[in-house]
Amino acid sequence: MGLREVKRRLTATTDELHRESLRERWQHHDATPIADVVGRERVRIGGEVQGVQVVPRAGAPSLEVSIHDGTGRAIARFTGRRSIRGIDPGRHLVLEGLARHELGHVVLVNPSYTLLRT
């Protein structure tokens, strides 16, 4: 690590360092950066769970999981679910499914998922 890298790390905020570590982690999982996702294509993305909430949609619950990979945020929507064991804030996971853009967010509906050890 050079002097410039040391200086950059010392002056960077903790949020910047966290985003950088997330970007580096997902490069090793053959995942597309969320910022590069194109709608209407099958994608493999990974990220850290930022939030989990149940949202009623058309009378049925939907579990919405917000993830962040250092480049952007995406939402995994699991219809008819109130919870999924193991998906909690701070957990890392890989999602695969058909991406779409909805109100400025990348959304995957009922994607397959893999929980990772942190």
DRENMAR-428592 format. One record per residue (C-alpha): residue in three letters; y negated, z, x negated. Coordinates in steps of 0.2 Angstrom, whole numbers, plus 5000, padded with zeros to 4 digits. Layout:
<nodes>
<node "ALA" <Y Z X>>
...
</nodes>
This chain:
<nodes>
<node "MET" <5000 5000 5000>>
<node "GLY" <4983 4995 4993>>
<node "LEU" <4967 5004 4992>>
<node "ARG" <4960 4993 5007>>
<node "GLU" <4975 4998 5017>>
<node "VAL" <4973 5016 5013>>
<node "LYS" <4955 5015 5018>>
<node "ARG" <4958 5006 5034>>
<node "ARG" <4971 5019 5039>>
<node "LEU" <4960 5034 5035>>
<node "THR" <4945 5026 5045>>
<node "ALA" <4956 5020 5060>>
<node "THR" <4957 5030 5076>>
<node "THR" <4973 5037 5082>>
<node "ASP" <4974 5025 5096>>
<node "GLU" <4972 5010 5084>>
<node "LEU" <4986 5017 5073>>
<node "HIS" <4997 5020 5089>>
<node "ARG" <4994 5002 5095>>
<node "GLU" <4998 4995 5077>>
<node "SER" <5014 5005 5076>>
<node "LEU" <5019 4999 5094>>
<node "ARG" <5016 4980 5089>>
<node "GLU" <5027 4982 5073>>
<node "ARG" <5041 4990 5083>>
<node "TRP" <5043 4977 5096>>
<node "GLN" <5043 4963 5083>>
<node "HIS" <5060 4969 5077>>
<node "HIS" <5067 4968 5095>>
<node "ASP" <5064 4949 5097>>
<node "ALA" <5052 4953 5111>>
<node "THR" <5037 4942 5116>>
<node "PRO" <5020 4952 5114>>
<node "ILE" <5014 4956 5132>>
<node "ALA" <4997 4947 5128>>
<node "ASP" <5007 4931 5125>>
<node "VAL" <5017 4931 5141>>
<node "VAL" <5015 4915 5151>>
<node "GLY" <5018 4916 5170>>
<node "ARG" <5033 4909 5178>>
<node "GLU" <5044 4910 5163>>
<node "ARG" <5059 4921 5159>>
<node "VAL" <5053 4934 5145>>
<node "ARG" <5059 4948 5135>>
<node "ILE" <5046 4961 5132>>
<node "GLY" <5047 4979 5126>>
<node "GLY" <5035 4994 5126>>
<node "GLU" <5032 5012 5128>>
<node "VAL" <5032 5019 5146>>
<node "GLN" <5014 5024 5150>>
<node "GLY" <5016 5029 5168>>
<node "VAL" <5028 5029 5183>>
<node "GLN" <5024 5029 5201>>
<node "VAL" <5031 5026 5218>>
<node "VAL" <5021 5014 5228>>
<node "PRO" <5026 5010 5247>>
<node "ARG" <5027 4991 5250>>
<node "ALA" <5031 4984 5267>>
<node "GLY" <5039 5001 5272>>
<node "ALA" <5050 5002 5257>>
<node "PRO" <5047 5011 5241>>
<node "SER" <5044 5002 5225>>
<node "LEU" <5045 5011 5208>>
<node "GLU" <5031 5004 5196>>
<node "VAL" <5033 5007 5178>>
<node "SER" <5018 5003 5167>>
<node "ILE" <5022 4999 5149>>
<node "HIS" <5012 4995 5133>>
<node "ASP" <5017 4986 5117>>
<node "GLY" <5001 4987 5107>>
<node "THR" <4995 4970 5113>>
<node "GLY" <4994 4973 5132>>
<node "ARG" <5001 4981 5147>>
<node "ALA" <5014 4975 5159>>
<node "ILE" <5021 4982 5175>>
<node "ALA" <5040 4983 5180>>
<node "ARG" <5042 4984 5198>>
<node "PHE" <5059 4990 5205>>
<node "THR" <5060 4987 5224>>
<node "GLY" <5069 5000 5235>>
<node "ARG" <5069 5013 5221>>
<node "ARG" <5061 5030 5220>>
<node "SER" <5066 5034 5202>>
<node "ILE" <5077 5027 5188>>
<node "ARG" <5085 5041 5177>>
<node "GLY" <5079 5040 5159>>
<node "ILE" <5063 5030 5163>>
<node "ASP" <5050 5043 5159>>
<node "PRO" <5032 5042 5150>>
<node "GLY" <5034 5040 5132>>
<node "ARG" <5051 5032 5133>>
<node "HIS" <5054 5015 5125>>
<node "LEU" <5062 5001 5134>>
<node "VAL" <5065 4982 5133>>
<node "LEU" <5063 4972 5149>>
<node "GLU" <5070 4955 5153>>
<node "GLY" <5065 4945 5168>>
<node "LEU" <5054 4932 5177>>
<node "ALA" <5036 4936 5173>>
<node "ARG" <5021 4932 5184>>
<node "HIS" <5003 4937 5183>>
<node "GLU" <4996 4948 5197>>
<node "LEU" <4978 4954 5197>>
<node "GLY" <4976 4952 5179>>
<node "HIS" <4993 4961 5174>>
<node "VAL" <5010 4954 5169>>
<node "VAL" <5022 4959 5182>>
<node "LEU" <5041 4958 5182>>
<node "VAL" <5050 4961 5198>>
<node "ASN" <5068 4970 5197>>
<node "PRO" <5070 4966 5178>>
<node "SER" <5085 4970 5168>>
<node "TYR" <5081 4984 5156>>
<node "THR" <5088 4993 5141>>
<node "LEU" <5083 5011 5136>>
<node "LEU" <5080 5014 5118>>
<node "ARG" <5080 5029 5108>>
<node "THR" <5063 5034 5102>>
</nodes>
